[in-house]
Amino acid sequence: MTDTATLPPALDGLVPPALAPRSFRIFLEDFELPVDIGFHDFEVGTPQRLIVTIDVEIDPASFPDEDEQASAWDYDFLRTEVTRLATSRRFNLQETLAREIYALIAARKGVIGLRVATRKPDVYPDCRAVGIEISSR
């Protein structure tokens, strides 16, 4: 016989319909990595800090509803593949790298919305960063 005092309470059906989740997101925020990027002579061959933020909206059917690794959407993929892509070659433009990151993630199963932003924080001394954003929203 199971002691019901040791079981967590069942919460199914307790969330009011007005509070039911409408979106499921996974994000990688402010991921900093050195990238050989830029077309100016002083940039070529000199990796610079690039900060990447990715916000992925996931189809509810693809978002895990149980606490099992097998049902998780692999967000390690975001960090690993962005690193691989960003270090695979040199880029003249942030736009090119952002488009390639965007295409890589958009092709994944379950993705229904996506935002990719890149920024260089060390370009101008009088501003925090210069960057671009690509979004499906």
OpenMM code with the backbone's topology and positions (N, CA, C; nanometers):
from openmm import Vec3, app, unit

residues = "MET THR ASP THR ALA THR LEU PRO PRO ALA LEU ASP GLY LEU VAL PRO PRO ALA LEU ALA PRO ARG SER PHE ARG ILE PHE LEU GLU ASP PHE GLU LEU PRO VAL ASP ILE GLY PHE HIS ASP PHE GLU VAL GLY THR PRO GLN ARG LEU ILE VAL THR ILE ASP VAL GLU ILE ASP PRO ALA SER PHE PRO ASP GLU ASP GLU GLN ALA SER ALA TRP ASP TYR ASP PHE LEU ARG THR GLU VAL THR ARG LEU ALA THR SER ARG ARG PHE ASN LEU GLN GLU THR LEU ALA ARG GLU ILE TYR ALA LEU ILE ALA ALA ARG LYS GLY VAL ILE GLY LEU ARG VAL ALA THR ARG LYS PRO ASP VAL TYR PRO ASP CYS ARG ALA VAL GLY ILE GLU ILE SER SER ARG".split()
positions = [
    Vec3(0.0842, -0.1182, 0.0000),
    Vec3(0.0000, 0.0000, 0.0000),
    Vec3(0.0890, 0.1250, 0.0000),
    Vec3(0.0583, 0.2196, -0.0848),
    Vec3(0.1350, 0.3428, -0.0971),
    Vec3(0.0842, 0.4452, 0.0022),
    Vec3(0.1754, 0.5096, 0.0696),
    Vec3(0.1405, 0.6160, 0.1627),
    Vec3(0.1171, 0.7426, 0.0818),
    Vec3(-0.0077, 0.7881, 0.0727),
    Vec3(-0.0405, 0.9049, -0.0101),
    Vec3(0.0180, 1.0337, 0.0453),
    Vec3(0.0612, 1.0339, 0.1690),
    Vec3(0.1214, 1.1543, 0.2263),
    Vec3(0.2590, 1.1813, 0.1664),
    Vec3(0.3225, 1.0802, 0.1075),
    Vec3(0.4551, 1.0990, 0.0496),
    Vec3(0.4502, 1.1290, -0.1000),
    Vec3(0.3346, 1.1190, -0.1614),
    Vec3(0.3213, 1.1475, -0.3036),
    Vec3(0.2971, 1.2969, -0.3247),
    Vec3(0.3551, 1.3534, -0.4316),
    Vec3(0.3256, 1.4943, -0.4600),
    Vec3(0.1791, 1.5082, -0.4993),
    Vec3(0.1198, 1.6238, -0.4717),
    Vec3(-0.0215, 1.6410, -0.5071),
    Vec3(-0.0405, 1.6422, -0.6591),
    Vec3(-0.1494, 1.5871, -0.7045),
    Vec3(-0.1824, 1.5907, -0.8471),
    Vec3(-0.2330, 1.7303, -0.8803),
    Vec3(-0.1725, 1.7924, -0.9809),
    Vec3(-0.2082, 1.9293, -1.0153),
    Vec3(-0.2874, 1.9391, -1.1450),
    Vec3(-0.3103, 1.8273, -1.2112),
    Vec3(-0.3869, 1.8306, -1.3361),
    Vec3(-0.5239, 1.8905, -1.3123),
    Vec3(-0.5622, 1.9803, -1.4015),
    Vec3(-0.6950, 2.0393, -1.3958),
    Vec3(-0.7069, 2.1590, -1.3035),
    Vec3(-0.5996, 2.1976, -1.2359),
    Vec3(-0.6077, 2.3096, -1.1423),
    Vec3(-0.5743, 2.4444, -1.2059),
    Vec3(-0.5150, 2.4449, -1.3235),
    Vec3(-0.4817, 2.5711, -1.3901),
    Vec3(-0.6060, 2.6212, -1.4628),
    Vec3(-0.6497, 2.7420, -1.4294),
    Vec3(-0.7682, 2.7960, -1.4976),
    Vec3(-0.7410, 2.8122, -1.6472),
    Vec3(-0.8407, 2.7948, -1.7314),
    Vec3(-0.8210, 2.8069, -1.8763),
    Vec3(-0.7551, 2.9382, -1.9183),
    Vec3(-0.7853, 3.0470, -1.8507),
    Vec3(-0.7265, 3.1759, -1.8868),
    Vec3(-0.5755, 3.1795, -1.8632),
    Vec3(-0.5255, 3.0895, -1.7797),
    Vec3(-0.3821, 3.0842, -1.7503),
    Vec3(-0.3117, 2.9685, -1.8202),
    Vec3(-0.3806, 2.9013, -1.9083),
    Vec3(-0.3178, 2.7914, -1.9820),
    Vec3(-0.2036, 2.8463, -2.0681),
    Vec3(-0.0906, 2.7779, -2.0729),
    Vec3(0.0220, 2.8263, -2.1538),
    Vec3(-0.0167, 2.8430, -2.3004),
    Vec3(0.0293, 2.9540, -2.3593),
    Vec3(0.0036, 2.9798, -2.5004),
    Vec3(0.1303, 2.9681, -2.5843),
    Vec3(0.2437, 2.9725, -2.5176),
    Vec3(0.3680, 2.9550, -2.5923),
    Vec3(0.4695, 2.8812, -2.5061),
    Vec3(0.5574, 2.8130, -2.5738),
    Vec3(0.6643, 2.7368, -2.5093),
    Vec3(0.7946, 2.7809, -2.5746),
    Vec3(0.8868, 2.8270, -2.4932),
    Vec3(1.0110, 2.8830, -2.5457),
    Vec3(1.1319, 2.8187, -2.4812),
    Vec3(1.2361, 2.8141, -2.5601),
    Vec3(1.3687, 2.7761, -2.5133),
    Vec3(1.4614, 2.8855, -2.5621),
    Vec3(1.5547, 2.9297, -2.4785),
    Vec3(1.6414, 3.0378, -2.5227),
    Vec3(1.7847, 3.0163, -2.4775),
    Vec3(1.8719, 3.0775, -2.5525),
    Vec3(2.0141, 3.0876, -2.5216),
    Vec3(2.0402, 3.2373, -2.5214),
    Vec3(2.0733, 3.2917, -2.4064),
    Vec3(2.0801, 3.4369, -2.3929),
    Vec3(2.2228, 3.4835, -2.3676),
    Vec3(2.2636, 3.5814, -2.4466),
    Vec3(2.3939, 3.6460, -2.4292),
    Vec3(2.5095, 3.5469, -2.4286),
    Vec3(2.5077, 3.4566, -2.5243),
    Vec3(2.6157, 3.3595, -2.5409),
    Vec3(2.7332, 3.4312, -2.6070),
    Vec3(2.8440, 3.4371, -2.5381),
    Vec3(2.9600, 3.5129, -2.5848),
    Vec3(3.0655, 3.4181, -2.6404),
    Vec3(3.1120, 3.4486, -2.7623),
    Vec3(3.2184, 3.3682, -2.8203),
    Vec3(3.3052, 3.4514, -2.9130),
    Vec3(3.4311, 3.4112, -2.9283),
    Vec3(3.5190, 3.4835, -3.0202),
    Vec3(3.4928, 3.4386, -3.1636),
    Vec3(3.4734, 3.5352, -3.2532),
    Vec3(3.4421, 3.5043, -3.3924),
    Vec3(3.5294, 3.5908, -3.4832),
    Vec3(3.5834, 3.5287, -3.5859),
    Vec3(3.6574, 3.6030, -3.6882),
    Vec3(3.5525, 3.6614, -3.7820),
    Vec3(3.5163, 3.7859, -3.7563),
    Vec3(3.4059, 3.8484, -3.8281),
    Vec3(3.4372, 3.9951, -3.8549),
    Vec3(3.3946, 4.0429, -3.9692),
    Vec3(3.4136, 4.1825, -4.0061),
    Vec3(3.4908, 4.1942, -4.1357),
    Vec3(3.4716, 4.3050, -4.2053),
    Vec3(3.5378, 4.3228, -4.3353),
    Vec3(3.6462, 4.4303, -4.3343),
    Vec3(3.6573, 4.5047, -4.2242),
    Vec3(3.7629, 4.6048, -4.2153),
    Vec3(3.8986, 4.5355, -4.1980),
    Vec3(4.0034, 4.5975, -4.2509),
    Vec3(4.1375, 4.5378, -4.2421),
    Vec3(4.1749, 4.5003, -4.0991),
    Vec3(4.1426, 4.5841, -4.0024),
    Vec3(4.1799, 4.5560, -3.8633),
    Vec3(4.0990, 4.4416, -3.8020),
    Vec3(3.9877, 4.4025, -3.8661),
    Vec3(3.9051, 4.2932, -3.8153),
    Vec3(3.9457, 4.1571, -3.8714),
    Vec3(3.9924, 4.1541, -3.9934),
    Vec3(4.0230, 4.0286, -4.0615),
    Vec3(4.1357, 3.9558, -3.9887),
    Vec3(4.1070, 3.8319, -3.9506),
    Vec3(4.2067, 3.7490, -3.8829),
    Vec3(4.2210, 3.7765, -3.7348),
    Vec3(4.1403, 3.8680, -3.6831),
    Vec3(4.1442, 3.9011, -3.5406),
    Vec3(4.0072, 3.8727, -3.4810),
    Vec3(3.9895, 3.7568, -3.4195),
    Vec3(3.8583, 3.7264, -3.3611),
    Vec3(3.8147, 3.8358, -3.2628),
    Vec3(3.6860, 3.8664, -3.2657),
    Vec3(3.6301, 3.9640, -3.1732),
    Vec3(3.5100, 3.9051, -3.1015),
    Vec3(3.4781, 3.9653, -2.9894),
    Vec3(3.3644, 3.9162, -2.9118),
    Vec3(3.2352, 3.9367, -2.9884),
    Vec3(3.1579, 3.8305, -2.9951),
    Vec3(3.0248, 3.8364, -3.0536),
    Vec3(2.9306, 3.7769, -2.9504),
    Vec3(2.8192, 3.8421, -2.9288),
    Vec3(2.7207, 3.7930, -2.8328),
    Vec3(2.5964, 3.7520, -2.9106),
    Vec3(2.5526, 3.6296, -2.8859),
    Vec3(2.4403, 3.5715, -2.9592),
    Vec3(2.3268, 3.5417, -2.8619),
    Vec3(2.2063, 3.5811, -2.9004),
    Vec3(2.0861, 3.5459, -2.8248),
    Vec3(1.9893, 3.4786, -2.9206),
    Vec3(1.9361, 3.3661, -2.8758),
    Vec3(1.8426, 3.2890, -2.9575),
    Vec3(1.7186, 3.2612, -2.8735),
    Vec3(1.6015, 3.2872, -2.9305),
    Vec3(1.4741, 3.2600, -2.8652),
    Vec3(1.3941, 3.1720, -2.9597),
    Vec3(1.3668, 3.0500, -2.9169),
    Vec3(1.2989, 2.9512, -3.0007),
    Vec3(1.1610, 2.9232, -2.9426),
    Vec3(1.0577, 2.9444, -3.0224),
    Vec3(0.9234, 2.9044, -2.9809),
    Vec3(0.9000, 2.7622, -3.0312),
    Vec3(0.8573, 2.6778, -2.9403),
    Vec3(0.8416, 2.5348, -2.9680),
    Vec3(0.6942, 2.4991, -2.9752),
    Vec3(0.6599, 2.4181, -3.0718),
    Vec3(0.5255, 2.3613, -3.0823),
    Vec3(0.4931, 2.2905, -2.9505),
    Vec3(0.3740, 2.3118, -2.8936),
    Vec3(0.3407, 2.2468, -2.7664),
    Vec3(0.3597, 2.0947, -2.7684),
    Vec3(0.3358, 2.0324, -2.8817),
    Vec3(0.3535, 1.8865, -2.8901),
    Vec3(0.5002, 1.8457, -2.8798),
    Vec3(0.5915, 1.9375, -2.9115),
    Vec3(0.7352, 1.9085, -2.9051),
    Vec3(0.7987, 1.9509, -2.7731),
    Vec3(0.7228, 2.0187, -2.6906),
    Vec3(0.7730, 2.0641, -2.5611),
    Vec3(0.7488, 1.9523, -2.4598),
    Vec3(0.8499, 1.9149, -2.3816),
    Vec3(0.8330, 1.8006, -2.2911),
    Vec3(0.7237, 1.8242, -2.1863),
    Vec3(0.6439, 1.7219, -2.1636),
    Vec3(0.5425, 1.7306, -2.0589),
    Vec3(0.5702, 1.6312, -1.9467),
    Vec3(0.6852, 1.5668, -1.9537),
    Vec3(0.7268, 1.4770, -1.8463),
    Vec3(0.8727, 1.5053, -1.8142),
    Vec3(0.9131, 1.4700, -1.6958),
    Vec3(1.0470, 1.5008, -1.6472),
    Vec3(1.1457, 1.3909, -1.6871),
    Vec3(1.1588, 1.3711, -1.8162),
    Vec3(1.2459, 1.2663, -1.8700),
    Vec3(1.3378, 1.3258, -1.9760),
    Vec3(1.4640, 1.2898, -1.9706),
    Vec3(1.5622, 1.3405, -2.0661),
    Vec3(1.5221, 1.3088, -2.2101),
    Vec3(1.4669, 1.1925, -2.2313),
    Vec3(1.4299, 1.1494, -2.3666),
    Vec3(1.3247, 1.2407, -2.4298),
    Vec3(1.2454, 1.3086, -2.3492),
    Vec3(1.1407, 1.3946, -2.4056),
    Vec3(1.1840, 1.5412, -2.4166),
    Vec3(1.3057, 1.5728, -2.3765),
    Vec3(1.3530, 1.7116, -2.3778),
    Vec3(1.3886, 1.7579, -2.5190),
    Vec3(1.3637, 1.8848, -2.5452),
    Vec3(1.4132, 1.9486, -2.6674),
    Vec3(1.5564, 1.9849, -2.6358),
    Vec3(1.6510, 1.9359, -2.7116),
    Vec3(1.7924, 1.9443, -2.6778),
    Vec3(1.8468, 2.0855, -2.6962),
    Vec3(1.8461, 2.1640, -2.5887),
    Vec3(1.8972, 2.3003, -2.6014),
    Vec3(2.0485, 2.3061, -2.5956),
    Vec3(2.1152, 2.1974, -2.5593),
    Vec3(2.2613, 2.1923, -2.5741),
    Vec3(2.2976, 2.2093, -2.7216),
    Vec3(2.2078, 2.1639, -2.8083),
    Vec3(2.2248, 2.1792, -2.9524),
    Vec3(2.2495, 2.3258, -2.9890),
    Vec3(2.1767, 2.4171, -2.9257),
    Vec3(2.1915, 2.5590, -2.9575),
    Vec3(2.3350, 2.6047, -2.9342),
    Vec3(2.3869, 2.5770, -2.8179),
    Vec3(2.5222, 2.6214, -2.7834),
    Vec3(2.6282, 2.5512, -2.8681),
    Vec3(2.6163, 2.4219, -2.8801),
    Vec3(2.7149, 2.3430, -2.9544),
    Vec3(2.7176, 2.3799, -3.1018),
    Vec3(2.6011, 2.3876, -3.1638),
    Vec3(2.5952, 2.4146, -3.3076),
    Vec3(2.6265, 2.5596, -3.3422),
    Vec3(2.5895, 2.6528, -3.2562),
    Vec3(2.6264, 2.7923, -3.2801),
    Vec3(2.7786, 2.8059, -3.2717),
    Vec3(2.8398, 2.7409, -3.1745),
    Vec3(2.9861, 2.7436, -3.1627),
    Vec3(3.0506, 2.6829, -3.2866),
    Vec3(3.0019, 2.5679, -3.3281),
    Vec3(3.0576, 2.5008, -3.4457),
    Vec3(3.0459, 2.5890, -3.5691),
    Vec3(2.9289, 2.6460, -3.5888),
    Vec3(2.9052, 2.7293, -3.7054),
    Vec3(2.9902, 2.8565, -3.7020),
    Vec3(2.9935, 2.9232, -3.5886),
    Vec3(3.0645, 3.0511, -3.5776),
    Vec3(3.2156, 3.0359, -3.5897),
    Vec3(3.2667, 2.9188, -3.5576),
    Vec3(3.4115, 2.8973, -3.5655),
    Vec3(3.4531, 2.8160, -3.6874),
    Vec3(3.3581, 2.7820, -3.7723),
    Vec3(3.3882, 2.6978, -3.8882),
    Vec3(3.4585, 2.7742, -4.0011),
    Vec3(3.4432, 2.9068, -4.0029),
    Vec3(3.5036, 2.9893, -4.1070),
    Vec3(3.4982, 3.1339, -4.0620),
    Vec3(3.5524, 3.2226, -4.1416),
    Vec3(3.5409, 3.3642, -4.1076),
    Vec3(3.4183, 3.4219, -4.1784),
    Vec3(3.3622, 3.5231, -4.1200),
    Vec3(3.2434, 3.5890, -4.1738),
    Vec3(3.2747, 3.7361, -4.1953),
    Vec3(3.2314, 3.7904, -4.3066),
    Vec3(3.2424, 3.9344, -4.3298),
    Vec3(3.1327, 4.0101, -4.2555),
    Vec3(3.0122, 3.9508, -4.2479),
    Vec3(2.8955, 4.0219, -4.1972),
    Vec3(2.8260, 3.9450, -4.0845),
    Vec3(2.7801, 4.0196, -3.9856),
    Vec3(2.6949, 3.9590, -3.8824),
    Vec3(2.5676, 3.9025, -3.9454),
    Vec3(2.5181, 3.9722, -4.0471),
    Vec3(2.3949, 3.9277, -4.1127),
    Vec3(2.4088, 3.7865, -4.1683),
    Vec3(2.5247, 3.7561, -4.2252),
    Vec3(2.5470, 3.6230, -4.2829),
    Vec3(2.5465, 3.5170, -4.1734),
    Vec3(2.6198, 3.5413, -4.0673),
    Vec3(2.6237, 3.4454, -3.9571),
    Vec3(2.4857, 3.4282, -3.8947),
    Vec3(2.4151, 3.5376, -3.8722),
    Vec3(2.2809, 3.5290, -3.8131),
    Vec3(2.1858, 3.4505, -3.9030),
    Vec3(2.1939, 3.4713, -4.0343),
    Vec3(2.1086, 3.3948, -4.1279),
    Vec3(2.1392, 3.2453, -4.1207),
    Vec3(2.2667, 3.2109, -4.1108),
    Vec3(2.3037, 3.0696, -4.1038),
    Vec3(2.2582, 3.0067, -3.9727),
    Vec3(2.2704, 3.0791, -3.8622),
    Vec3(2.2200, 3.0295, -3.7338),
    Vec3(2.0689, 3.0121, -3.7423),
    Vec3(2.0026, 3.1113, -3.7982),
    Vec3(1.8570, 3.1084, -3.8119),
    Vec3(1.8127, 2.9853, -3.8920),
    Vec3(1.8747, 2.9634, -4.0073),
    Vec3(1.8371, 2.8500, -4.0932),
    Vec3(1.8612, 2.7161, -4.0226),
    Vec3(1.9705, 2.7069, -3.9512),
    Vec3(2.0036, 2.5837, -3.8793),
    Vec3(1.8958, 2.5484, -3.7768),
    Vec3(1.8509, 2.6475, -3.7017),
    Vec3(1.7528, 2.6230, -3.5958),
    Vec3(1.6117, 2.6117, -3.6522),
    Vec3(1.5783, 2.6927, -3.7515),
    Vec3(1.4444, 2.6895, -3.8107),
    Vec3(1.4125, 2.5531, -3.8706),
    Vec3(1.5138, 2.4805, -3.9127),
    Vec3(1.4932, 2.3483, -3.9735),
    Vec3(1.4653, 2.2387, -3.8706),
    Vec3(1.4810, 2.2690, -3.7428),
    Vec3(1.4597, 2.1677, -3.6388),
    Vec3(1.3119, 2.1375, -3.6196),
    Vec3(1.2847, 2.0135, -3.5890),
    Vec3(1.1472, 1.9691, -3.5631),
    Vec3(1.0902, 2.0449, -3.4428),
    Vec3(0.9683, 2.0925, -3.4578),
    Vec3(0.8974, 2.1563, -3.3482),
    Vec3(0.9122, 2.3065, -3.3388),
    Vec3(1.0004, 2.3665, -3.4182),
    Vec3(1.0203, 2.5110, -3.4125),
    Vec3(0.9064, 2.5799, -3.4875),
    Vec3(0.8368, 2.6706, -3.4184),
    Vec3(0.7268, 2.7439, -3.4823),
    Vec3(0.7487, 2.8945, -3.4795),
    Vec3(0.8506, 2.9390, -3.4098),
    Vec3(0.8859, 3.0800, -3.4055),
    Vec3(1.0317, 3.0917, -3.3664),
    Vec3(1.0976, 3.1977, -3.4138),
    Vec3(1.2406, 3.2062, -3.3904),
    Vec3(1.2878, 3.3513, -3.3952),
    Vec3(1.3808, 3.3830, -3.3066),
    Vec3(1.4478, 3.5120, -3.3077),
    Vec3(1.5956, 3.4870, -3.2820),
    Vec3(1.6806, 3.5406, -3.3697),
    Vec3(1.8258, 3.5306, -3.3553),
    Vec3(1.8812, 3.6728, -3.3568),
    Vec3(1.9595, 3.7062, -3.2565),
    Vec3(2.0229, 3.8371, -3.2497),
    Vec3(2.1721, 3.8180, -3.2265),
    Vec3(2.2525, 3.8962, -3.2981),
    Vec3(2.3963, 3.8966, -3.2751),
    Vec3(2.4381, 4.0414, -3.2515),
    Vec3(2.5418, 4.0575, -3.1716),
    Vec3(2.5925, 4.1922, -3.1500),
    Vec3(2.7403, 4.1887, -3.1150),
    Vec3(2.8087, 4.2916, -3.1616),
    Vec3(2.9499, 4.3122, -3.1302),
    Vec3(2.9555, 4.4197, -3.0221),
    Vec3(3.0028, 4.3860, -2.9031),
    Vec3(3.0032, 4.4848, -2.7952),
    Vec3(3.1254, 4.5766, -2.7928),
    Vec3(3.2252, 4.5492, -2.8736),
    Vec3(3.3510, 4.6236, -2.8628),
    Vec3(3.3823, 4.7122, -2.9839),
    Vec3(3.2833, 4.7392, -3.0681),
    Vec3(3.3092, 4.8155, -3.1901),
    Vec3(3.3228, 4.9652, -3.1626),
    Vec3(3.2285, 5.0217, -3.0900),
    Vec3(3.2287, 5.1653, -3.0638),
    Vec3(3.2400, 5.1911, -2.9134),
    Vec3(3.3239, 5.2849, -2.8747),
    Vec3(3.3398, 5.3114, -2.7316),
    Vec3(3.2206, 5.3847, -2.6687),
    Vec3(3.1358, 5.4433, -2.7518),
    Vec3(3.0260, 5.5233, -2.6978),
    Vec3(2.8894, 5.4542, -2.7053),
    Vec3(2.8889, 5.3226, -2.7284),
    Vec3(2.7620, 5.2489, -2.7241),
    Vec3(2.7875, 5.1068, -2.6737),
    Vec3(2.6836, 5.0456, -2.6231),
    Vec3(2.6958, 4.9113, -2.5658),
    Vec3(2.7301, 4.8069, -2.6714),
    Vec3(2.6690, 4.8161, -2.7902),
    Vec3(2.6929, 4.7153, -2.8938),
    Vec3(2.6325, 4.7609, -3.0252),
    Vec3(2.6738, 4.6924, -3.1328),
    Vec3(2.6135, 4.7102, -3.2635),
    Vec3(2.5779, 4.5700, -3.3126),
    Vec3(2.4557, 4.5543, -3.3640),
    Vec3(2.4155, 4.4198, -3.4003),
    Vec3(2.2972, 4.4150, -3.4929),
    Vec3(2.2492, 4.2950, -3.5118),
    Vec3(2.1344, 4.2717, -3.5988),
    Vec3(2.0431, 4.1677, -3.5345),
    Vec3(1.9212, 4.1633, -3.5853),
    Vec3(1.8232, 4.0656, -3.5369),
    Vec3(1.7418, 4.0157, -3.6546),
    Vec3(1.7161, 3.8862, -3.6530),
    Vec3(1.6281, 3.8234, -3.7520),
    Vec3(1.5192, 3.7522, -3.6722),
    Vec3(1.3935, 3.7732, -3.7092),
    Vec3(1.2851, 3.7169, -3.6309),
    Vec3(1.1682, 3.6754, -3.7198),
    Vec3(1.0998, 3.5701, -3.6797),
    Vec3(0.9786, 3.5287, -3.7496),
    Vec3(0.8561, 3.6026, -3.6982),
    Vec3(0.8717, 3.6819, -3.5959),
    Vec3(0.7580, 3.7535, -3.5377),
    Vec3(0.7539, 3.8966, -3.5862),
] * unit.nanometer
topology = app.Topology()
chain = topology.addChain("A")
for resn in residues:
    res = topology.addResidue(resn, chain)
    for name in ("N", "CA", "C"):
        topology.addAtom(name, app.Element.getBySymbol(name[0]), res)
